[in-house]
């Protein structure tokens, strides 16, 4: 199974991938990636009428 962002496959309109990865790490280290993921998961659960289960990360 393969998942995650392919840094080499990002659109040319994005900043250089080393800069983009620095921005990602900064957001991850401040908990913003987890917060964003949890919000999306909650919205999806609400939309589809499912329970919001937390899976191990």
KARA-V274693 format. One record per pair of residues at least 6 apart in sequence whose ideal C-beta (glycine too) atoms are under 7 Angstrom apart, sorted by sequence separation. I is the first residue (numbers start at 1). GAP is how many residues later the second one is. If there is no record, write none. Layout:
i = [I I]
gap = [GAP GAP]
//
This chain:
i = [14 27 45 10 45 8 7 10 42 41 7]
gap = [6 6 6 7 7 9 10 10 10 11 14]
//
